[in-house]
Amino acid sequence: MRLGLYPIDLTQFGDQTAKLLEEAKHGMFSYFLMKGMEGEADKNQDNKITAGELHKYVQSNVVQQSSGSQTPELQGDAERVLVRFQ
């Protein structure tokens, strides 16, 4: 796996409180961000994860798990490739 570090802001709104995902021992946002970058976000199975794919994966899971109280946002180039798998 090759990880590129690019200026992409995939965050929660400033007025939202982070919620823990008890079974993961992480915040929900962090947990789904990591799972997404491990490959879960690669829905089209092209062996790369774009910022847009990662955002969709993180957003749908965090919104579902937080009952809508947290909504991650993407600011930046949704087409930017963040991870490539060999």
C-alpha positions in Angstrom: 0.0 0.0 0.0 1.3 3.5 -0.8 -0.1 6.4 1.1 0.2 9.9 -0.2 -0.1 12.8 2.2 -2.1 15.6 0.6 -3.9 18.6 1.9 -7.4 17.2 2.2 -9.6 18.2 5.1 -12.1 15.4 6.0 -13.4 16.5 9.3 -16.4 16.9 11.5 -18.1 20.3 12.0 -16.5 22.3 14.9 -19.6 22.3 16.9 -20.1 18.5 16.9 -18.8 16.3 19.8 -16.8 13.3 18.9 -18.5 10.0 19.9 -16.6 6.9 20.9 -17.2 3.6 19.1 -16.9 1.4 22.2 -16.0 -1.9 20.5 -13.2 -0.2 18.6 -11.7 1.9 21.5 -11.5 4.9 19.1 -13.7 7.8 18.1 -16.1 6.9 15.4 -14.5 9.2 12.9 -11.0 7.9 13.5 -12.2 4.3 13.4 -14.0 4.6 10.0 -11.2 6.8 8.6 -8.7 4.0 9.3 -10.9 1.2 8.1 -11.6 3.2 4.9 -7.9 3.7 4.2 -7.2 0.0 4.8 -9.4 -0.7 1.8 -13.0 -0.6 2.9 -13.6 2.6 1.0 -12.5 1.1 -2.3 -16.1 0.4 -3.5 -15.2 0.2 -7.2 -12.3 -2.2 -6.4 -9.8 -0.3 -8.6 -7.0 -0.7 -5.9 -7.0 3.0 -5.1 -8.9 5.2 -2.7 -9.8 8.7 -3.6 -10.7 11.5 -1.2 -14.3 11.3 -2.5 -14.5 7.5 -1.9 -13.0 7.9 1.6 -15.4 10.7 2.4 -18.5 8.7 1.3 -17.4 5.7 3.3 -16.6 7.7 6.5 -19.7 9.9 6.2 -22.2 7.1 5.7 -20.8 5.0 8.6 -20.4 8.0 11.0 -23.8 9.4 10.3 -25.4 5.9 10.8 -23.5 5.1 14.0 -24.1 8.6 15.5 -27.8 8.6 14.6 -27.1 11.7 12.5 -25.4 13.8 15.2 -22.1 13.8 13.4 -21.6 14.6 9.7 -18.1 14.5 8.3 -17.4 17.0 5.5 -14.9 16.9 2.6 -13.0 20.1 1.6 -10.5 19.6 -1.2 -10.2 17.6 -4.4 -12.5 14.6 -4.3 -10.6 12.9 -7.2 -7.3 13.0 -5.4 -5.9 9.5 -4.9 -4.9 9.1 -1.3 -4.0 5.4 -1.2 -2.9 2.9 -3.9 -2.8 -0.8 -3.3 -0.2 -3.0 -5.0 
